[in-house]
Amino acid sequence: MRLEVRQGTPPAVRSSTDAELSGRCKRCWVRQPFCICPEVPQLSTRTELLVVRHLRESWKSTGTTRVAALALPHLKCLEYGEDSQPAADLLASMPLEETGLLFPGESPAQWDLTPVRRLIVLDGTWRQTRRMFRRLPMLHKLPCLALPPKTRQVLRLRASNLEEGRSTLEAIADALAVLEGDSIATPLHRLHELYVERVLRARGVWEQRREVPVE
């Protein structure tokens, strides 16, 4: 379940990256002159993190799960493909005690009343994550945890039509802020800001975008 760069031909999706990563760092996927790897912090968390990532998300150049994994060596990533059964089988084999799901369910659990040793995060578009949730019934047994509202505007690489929308790295940082405090969350937020800046600089649009909160 380690996060790995897959080889082969990526699906035809917006912002997808070629399999050879021509001109890009093989770890962070940012163009070589703007690579973030030397500045990525190494953070150890008490909370186990499992990201269930939609396969289409794995090839997007703007995906932030791979960036989170660079900073969180113990983060695990489970790919979710068109056939949901392999992911469902693996999740079904896991112990679910003290496991929470970062997902805005109809009746979100209270963070302070929910023991969380392991946190599962769904990575994909809102439409994809809702479908993933429906097709992975073992997740229905878990307490759903919703993130608190954002208190400031955040520059992101991708727009969201949802007020509570976040990148995956940002969502992990916000969740860890609740679970473990700012000593873990703050470096992750800084990493998100660095990543967004470097990607926009690589595209040559940093000066135009830096004052704009969302795309």
KALIN-V395851 format. One record per pair of residues at least 12 apart in sequence whose C-alpha atoms are under 8 Angstrom apart, sorted by sequence separation. I is the first residue (numbers start at 1). J is the second residue. D is the distance in whole Angstrom. If there is no record, write none. Layout:
I,J,D + I,J,D
This chain:
7,19,6 + 173,185,5 + 6,19,8 + 7,20,8 + 173,186,8 + 197,210,8 + 51,65,8 + 100,114,8 + 150,164,7 + 149,164,7 + 173,188,6 + 98,114,8 + 99,115,8 + 100,116,6 + 173,189,6 + 98,115,5 + 99,116,5 + 100,117,8 + 102,119,7 + 147,164,8 + 98,116,5 + 99,117,6 + 100,118,6 + 101,119,6 + 102,120,6 + 103,121,7 + 170,188,7 + 98,117,5 + 99,118,5 + 100,119,5 + 101,120,5 + 102,121,5 + 103,122,7 + 169,188,7 + 170,189,6 + 98,118,6 + 99,119,6 + 100,120,6 + 101,121,6 + 102,122,7 + 169,189,8 + 58,79,8 + 99,120,7 + 170,192,7 + 169,192,7 + 51,75,8 + 53,77,7 + 55,79,6 + 147,171,8 + 49,74,7 + 50,75,6 + 51,76,6 + 52,77,6 + 53,78,6 + 54,79,6 + 55,80,5 + 48,74,7 + 49,75,5 + 50,76,5 + 51,77,5 + 52,78,5 + 53,79,5 + 54,80,5 + 55,81,5 + 45,72,8 + 48,75,7 + 49,76,6 + 50,77,6 + 51,78,6 + 52,79,6 + 53,80,6 + 54,81,6 + 55,82,8 + 147,174,7 + 42,70,8 + 43,71,6 + 44,72,6 + 50,78,7 + 52,80,6 + 147,175,7 + 42,71,5 + 43,72,5 + 44,73,8 + 114,143,8 + 40,70,7 + 41,71,5 + 42,72,6 + 43,73,7 + 44,74,8 + 40,71,6 + 42,73,7 + 29,61,7 + 37,70,8 + 109,143,6 + 111,145,7 + 108,143,7 + 109,144,6 + 110,145,7 + 108,144,5 + 109,145,5 + 107,144,8 + 108,145,5 + 109,146,8 + 28,66,7 + 101,139,7 + 108,146,6 + 155,193,7 + 27,66,8 + 28,67,6 + 105,144,6 + 157,196,6 + 104,144,6 + 105,145,7 + 156,196,6 + 101,142,6 + 103,144,5 + 104,145,6 + 105,146,7 + 155,196,7 + 17,59,6 + 28,70,8 + 100,142,6 + 101,143,6 + 102,144,6 + 103,145,6 + 104,146,5 + 13,56,7 + 16,59,5 + 17,60,6 + 27,70,8 + 99,142,7 + 100,143,5 + 101,144,5 + 102,145,5 + 103,146,6 + 104,147,8 + 157,200,8 + 16,60,4 + 17,61,5 + 99,143,8 + 100,144,6 + 101,145,6 + 102,146,6 + 11,56,7 + 15,60,5 + 16,61,5 + 100,145,7 + 102,147,8 + 123,168,6 + 14,60,7 + 15,61,6 + 92,138,6 + 96,142,8 + 13,60,7 + 15,62,7 + 88,135,8 + 91,138,7 + 11,59,7 + 84,132,8 + 88,136,6 + 10,59,6 + 87,136,8 + 88,137,8 + 88,138,7 + 84,135,7 + 121,172,8 + 80,132,8 + 84,136,7 + 155,210,7 + 159,214,6 + 158,214,7 + 159,215,5 + 155,212,7 + 156,213,7 + 157,214,8 + 158,215,6 + 65,123,8 + 155,213,4 + 156,214,6 + 157,215,7 + 154,213,5 + 155,214,5 + 156,215,7 + 153,213,6 + 154,214,7 + 155,215,8 + 3,66,7 + 116,179,8 + 3,69,7 + 57,123,7 + 57,124,6 + 111,178,8 + 50,118,8 + 52,120,7 + 54,122,8 + 56,124,8 + 111,179,8 + 47,116,7 + 48,117,6 + 49,118,6 + 50,119,6 + 51,120,6 + 52,121,6 + 53,122,6 + 54,123,6 + 47,117,5 + 48,118,4 + 49,119,5 + 50,120,5 + 51,121,5 + 52,122,5 + 53,123,5 + 54,124,6 + 46,117,7 + 47,118,5 + 48,119,6 + 49,120,6 + 50,121,6 + 51,122,6 + 52,123,6 + 53,124,6 + 3,75,8 + 47,119,7 + 49,121,8 + 51,123,7 + 2,75,8 + 3,76,6 + 102,175,8 + 2,76,5 + 3,77,5 + 54,128,7 + 1,76,6 + 2,77,6 + 3,78,8 + 54,129,8 + 1,77,5 + 2,78,8 + 1,78,5 + 62,157,7 + 62,158,8 + 68,169,5 + 67,169,7 + 64,167,7 + 65,168,6 + 64,168,6 + 65,169,6 + 63,168,8 + 64,169,5 + 71,188,8 + 68,188,8 + 47,179,8 + 46,180,8 + 45,180,8 + 45,184,8 + 43,184,7 + 41,187,7 + 41,191,8 + 40,191,7 + 36,194,8 + 36,195,7 + 36,198,7 + 35,198,7 + 34,198,6 + 34,199,7 + 34,201,8 + 30,198,8 + 31,199,8 + 34,202,6 + 30,199,6 + 33,202,8 + 31,202,7 + 30,202,8
